[in-house]
C-alpha cells in the first residue's frame, strides 16, 4: 500500500483495526567505493569522502588537510627511509610536505599541525588503539554480513588535546627506553603511572579490557607500583565470547586469577595482586581500613552492576 505522509495516522488506525500482523522488509542498497589511490587524490577537494567523528574538528579544513597529508607522507617516508621522522629527521619530513601545502590563508597553522604530528608520530595511545581495533573488526563484520552501512570513505580521529605541550614535557634520551606513551604524556607522567597503586574492581568484560590496557601502558610496573584486582566470580563458557583475557582452559577458574596469568603473558613487568573477595564496608577480608590506609591512588570500577 502506498501511503502519503499526510495519511500516516489514518493508515495506522486502519491497519491496527484490520491487520493481523506486520512485517518489515529491508530493501538492499548498492554501495560503491573509490579505490584508495583515487580517493586519496580526491580527498583535498571532496569533503564527502570523510566520515565526521568530531563535530568540532571534523569541519576544520586546515586541520583535516594537514593530518591527512601527514599520514600519506608518513607512509612514503617510512617506506623510503625505514624509520619514523623523529628528532633530527623532522625537517626532512616537513620537506616532503612542502609541495602539498594547500592554497589556504592559515599556512602557519597547517605547518604547526604537521610539526606536532612529526614529533609525536611514534606515540602509542592504547585506549585509542583499542577503539580503532574494534572499529576495524566491526567494518569486517559489516562486509562479511552485508548488514549496516560501512564507514565511507575515510575516518580521521584527532585527539591532540591529550598531548603534553608544557615546559615540563620531556622524553628520555635513550631510544631503547622510550615508550610510545611518552611521546604523548612525557616521561614524568609515564613514570608516575608505573609507580602508582591502581585498584580494579571486577575482572569480567569491562575488567578484561581495563587490565589489557593497563598492561600495555605498563601501569604498576615500577617496584613501588601495583595493580590490585578482585572478582568473586568464576569463568563460564558463555564468558569467553566477550572476556578477551580468558580461554577454554580457564573455565571454572576465578576470573581475577585467570586475568593475572593473562596479564603476565602480555607484560611480565606489571606487578599484579589478585583477590577473590567482595569490596564492601566490612572490616572482614582484605579490603579493610588497613588496605585503604596504604594509599590507593586510583579505583577503576569494572562492575556491570552495583
C-alpha positions in Angstrom: 0.0 0.0 0.0 1.4 3.4 -0.9 0.9 5.8 1.9 1.4 9.6 1.7 2.9 11.4 4.7 -0.4 13.2 5.5 -2.2 9.9 5.6 0.1 8.1 8.1 -2.2 8.5 11.1 -5.2 7.3 9.1 -3.3 4.4 7.7 -2.0 3.4 11.2 -5.5 3.5 12.6 -6.9 1.4 9.8 -4.0 -1.1 9.9 -4.3 -1.5 13.7 -8.0 -2.3 13.4 -7.8 -4.7 10.4 -4.3 -6.2 10.1 -3.4 -9.4 11.9 0.3 -9.0 11.7 3.1 -6.8 10.3 6.5 -7.5 8.8 9.2 -5.1 7.9 11.2 -5.7 4.7 14.6 -4.1 4.4 15.5 -3.0 0.9 19.0 -3.9 -0.3 21.2 -0.9 -1.1 24.1 -0.8 -3.6 27.2 0.9 -2.3 30.3 1.7 -4.3 33.7 2.9 -3.1 36.6 4.6 -4.8 40.0 2.9 -4.9 42.4 4.0 -2.1 44.6 5.7 -4.7 41.7 7.6 -6.3 40.1 8.6 -3.0 43.4 9.8 -1.7 43.9 12.1 -4.7 40.4 13.5 -4.4 40.5 13.9 -0.6 41.7 17.5 -0.7 38.8 18.7 -2.8 35.9 16.4 -1.8 34.9 16.7 1.9 32.2 14.0 1.4 35.0 11.4 1.5 35.4 11.9 5.2 33.1 10.5 7.9 32.6 13.1 10.6 33.5 11.8 14.1 34.3 15.0 16.0 31.9 17.9 15.2 34.5 20.4 16.5 37.5 19.3 14.4 35.9 17.4 11.5 34.9 20.6 9.8 38.3 22.3 10.4 39.6 22.0 6.8 43.1 23.2 7.7 43.5 20.6 10.4 41.9 17.8 8.3 44.1 18.6 5.3 47.3 18.7 7.5 46.6 15.4 9.3 45.5 13.5 6.2 48.6 14.6 4.2 50.8 13.8 7.2 49.6 10.2 7.2 50.1 9.9 3.5 53.6 11.4 3.7 54.5 9.3 6.7 53.8 6.1 4.7 56.1 7.3 1.9 58.8 8.5 4.4 59.0 5.2 6.3 58.9 3.2 3.0 62.0 5.0 1.7 63.9 5.7 4.9 62.9 2.7 7.0 62.4 4.9 10.1 60.0 7.4 11.6 60.7 11.1 11.2 61.7 11.7 14.8 64.2 14.2 16.4 66.7 15.3 13.7 64.6 13.8 10.9 61.6 16.1 11.4 62.9 18.8 8.9 63.3 16.1 6.2 59.7 15.0 6.8 58.4 18.6 6.6 60.3 19.0 3.3 58.2 16.0 1.9 55.1 18.0 2.7 56.1 21.3 1.2 54.5 20.6 -2.2 51.3 19.5 -0.5 50.6 22.7 1.3 47.1 23.8 0.1 46.2 27.3 -1.0 44.9 28.5 2.3 45.2 31.6 4.4 46.4 29.7 7.6 49.5 28.1 6.2 51.3 28.7 9.5 48.6 26.8 11.4 48.8 24.0 8.8 52.6 23.6 9.3 52.2 23.7 13.1 49.9 20.7 12.8 52.5 18.9 10.7 55.3 19.7 13.1 53.3 18.3 16.0 52.4 15.2 14.0 56.0 14.5 13.1 57.3 15.0 16.6 54.7 12.6 18.1 54.2 10.0 15.3 55.9 7.3 17.4 53.2 7.6 20.0 51.1 4.7 21.1 47.9 5.5 23.0 46.5 2.2 23.9 42.8 3.2 24.5 42.7 4.7 21.0 44.4 1.7 19.5 41.7 -0.5 21.2 38.9 1.7 19.8 40.2 1.5 16.2 40.8 -2.2 16.5 37.1 -2.5 17.4 36.1 -0.2 14.5 38.2 -2.3 12.1 36.6 -5.5 13.4 33.2 -4.0 13.0 33.8 -3.0 9.4 35.0 -6.5 8.6 31.7 -7.9 10.1 29.7 -5.4 8.0 31.5 -6.5 4.9 31.0 -10.2 5.6 27.4 -9.9 6.7 26.1 -7.2 4.3 24.3 -5.6 7.2 24.6 -1.9 8.2 26.2 0.9 6.3 30.1 0.9 6.3 32.2 3.9 7.0 32.6 5.9 3.8 35.4 6.6 2.9 38.0 8.0 5.4 37.7 8.3 9.2 40.1 10.7 10.8 40.1 10.8 14.6 42.2 13.6 16.2 42.7 13.9 20.0 45.8 16.1 20.2 44.4 17.8 23.3 45.9 14.9 25.3 49.4 15.7 24.2 51.5 17.4 26.9 52.8 20.7 25.5 54.0 22.4 28.6 57.6 23.3 29.6 57.8 20.2 31.9 57.3 17.8 28.9 60.4 15.6 28.3 61.2 12.2 26.7 64.0 10.1 27.9 67.1 10.3 25.8 67.7 6.6 25.4 65.9 5.4 22.3 65.6 1.9 23.7 64.0 3.3 26.9 61.3 5.3 25.3 57.7 4.1 25.3 55.0 5.1 22.9 53.1 6.7 25.7 56.0 9.0 26.5 55.6 10.8 23.2 52.1 11.9 24.3 52.3 12.3 28.1 56.0 12.7 28.7 58.4 10.6 30.8 57.4 12.1 34.1 53.7 11.2 33.8 54.5 7.7 32.4 56.8 7.2 35.4 54.0 8.2 37.7 51.6 5.8 36.1 54.1 2.9 36.6 54.6 3.7 40.3 51.0 4.1 41.4 48.7 1.7 43.2 45.6 1.0 41.0 42.6 -0.9 42.2 40.5 -2.6 39.6 37.1 -3.9 40.9 35.8 -6.6 38.6 37.6 -8.8 36.0 34.7 -9.5 33.6 34.2 -8.0 30.2 35.0 -4.4 31.3 37.7 -5.5 33.7 39.5 -7.6 31.0 39.6 -4.5 28.7 40.9 -2.3 31.5 43.6 -4.8 32.6 44.7 -5.3 29.0 45.1 -1.5 28.5 46.9 -1.1 31.8 49.3 -3.9 30.9 50.1 -2.3 27.6 50.7 1.1 29.2 53.0 -0.6 31.8 50.9 0.6 34.7 52.2 -0.8 38.0 55.4 -2.0 36.6 57.7 0.0 38.9 58.8 -1.5 42.2 56.6 1.0 44.0 53.6 0.4 41.8 51.0 -2.4 41.7 47.7 -3.2 40.1 45.2 -4.8 42.6 42.3 -6.7 41.1 39.4 -8.5 42.7 36.5 -10.6 41.4 34.4 -13.2 43.2 33.1 -14.9 40.1 34.5 -17.9 38.2 34.7 -18.2 34.5 31.9 -19.9 32.5 32.0 -20.9 28.8 29.5 -18.2 28.0 32.0 -15.6 29.2 34.6 -16.5 26.6 33.0 -14.6 23.7 33.3 -11.2 25.4 36.0 -11.5 28.1 39.1 -11.4 26.0 41.7 -12.5 28.5 40.2 -15.9 29.0 40.5 -19.2 27.1 38.9 -22.7 27.2 41.5 -23.8 29.8 40.4 -21.1 32.2 36.8 -22.3 32.6 36.0 -22.7 36.3 39.0 -20.6 37.4 38.4 -17.4 39.4 38.3 -14.5 36.9 40.9 -12.5 38.9 43.4 -15.4 39.0 43.0 -16.2 35.3 43.4 -12.4 34.5 46.6 -12.4 36.5 48.0 -15.2 34.3 46.9 -13.4 31.1 48.4 -10.1 32.1 51.7 -11.8 33.0 51.8 -13.2 29.4 51.0 -9.7 28.0 53.5 -7.8 30.1 55.6 -9.7 32.7 56.8 -6.4 34.2 53.4 -5.5 35.6 53.0 -6.2 39.3 49.6 -7.7 39.9 47.9 -8.5 43.3 44.7 -10.6 42.9 41.8 -11.3 45.3 38.5 -13.2 45.1 36.8 -11.1 47.8 33.9 -8.7 47.7 34.5 -5.0 48.3 32.3 -3.5 51.0 32.1 -1.6 54.2 33.1 -4.7 56.4 36.4 -5.0 58.1 36.5 -8.7 57.3 38.6 -9.7 54.3 41.4 -7.9 52.6 39.7 -4.6 51.8 39.6 -3.2 55.3 40.8 0.2 56.7 44.4 -1.1 56.6 44.1 -1.7 52.8 42.8 1.8 52.2 45.3 3.5 54.5 48.1 2.2 52.3 47.1 4.8 49.7 45.2 3.5 46.7 45.8 6.2 44.1 43.1 5.2 41.6 40.0 3.0 41.8 38.6 1.6 38.5 35.1 0.3 38.6 34.6 -2.6 36.2 31.3 -3.9 37.6 28.2 -4.3 35.4 26.0 -3.6 38.4 26.5 -2.1 41.9 
